[in-house]
Amino acid sequence: MTIDRRQTRGSGRKIEKQDVKPRAKVEETIGEPTAKIEEELAKPLDEFLGRAQKAYTTYVEAQKDVWKAYRETQQRVEDDYKEAEQEASGVRDEAIEQTLILRSKAEQEAEQAYMKVMEQAQQAYAKAKEKAKTTCEESLRQALAANKQALEQAYETREQAIERALKIFV
C-alpha cells in the first residue's frame, strides 16, 4: 500500500505502509530519547543546583565566621582596653602614692628646717638678750661709776666752793 505525498508532509516520496509505525510505537520511541535527554539535562541542573547550594552554604558559613571573627576582635579590643585602663589606674595610683610620700617627706624636711631655724633664732635671741643685758649692766655700771665720779667731783667742787666761801666770808 502506498500513501501519497500529501499525507507525508514534505518529503515528496511515497512511503510504503509497512514503513509507517503505529502511533504508540512512535510515542514510545520518542519518549525514550526525551526521557534520556531530560535525565541528561537534569544531571547538570542537579549538579548546578548542588554546587549553588554548596556555595550558598559556604557563603553562610563564611559569613558566620566573619561575624565570629568580628565579635572575637571586638572582645579582644574591649579586653585590651580594660587591661590598659587597669594598668593606667595602677600607674595613676602608684604616682599618687609616690606623690604623697614625696609630699610627706617635703613636709618633714620643711618642719625640720623650721625647727632648725627656730632653734637658731632662739639661740640668736638668747645671745642678743644676754648681750643686751650685759651691755645694759655695763652701761649702768659705767653710768653709776660716772655718776659716782660726778657726785664725788661735785662734792669736791662744793667742798672747795664752801672753803673758798668761808675764806672769803670768814
Phi, psi and omega in degrees: 000141181240146178249141184276171188299323184296333180281337185268348178056084164104339188282327179085000179246165183264139182247138179283152183294327181289340176286338183275130183263151177294155187300319181300320179293321181295313180296322179295317180293319180288323183295323181297309180295326180295316178297320178296318180294316178298318179297316178295321178290325181292325180300307179295326179293315176298318179297315179297314178298320178298315179294321179295317179295319178296318179296318179295316178299317178298318179299313181297317178297318179297320178296319177297318179297321179296314179296320178297314178298320179298313180297319178296318179296316179299318179295318179297319179296316178298316178298316178298319179297314180297319179296316179296321179295319178294319177298316179297320177296319178297316178297317178299313180298319179295318179296319178297315180299314178298318180297318179295321178296314180297320179296317179298316178297318180297319178296318178297316179297319178296318178298316179296316178297318178299313181297318179297314179296317179298318178297315178296320179295318178296319177296316179297320178297314180298317178297315180297319179296315179297317179296318178298318180297314180296316180297317180298312180298318179295316178298318177298317179299315180294320179295316178297318179296317180294319178296314180300315180295318180295320178295316178298316179294318179297320179295318179296316179297322179294314180298318179294320180294319179295317179298317179293319180293323178292325179290323180286315185269344182255000000 
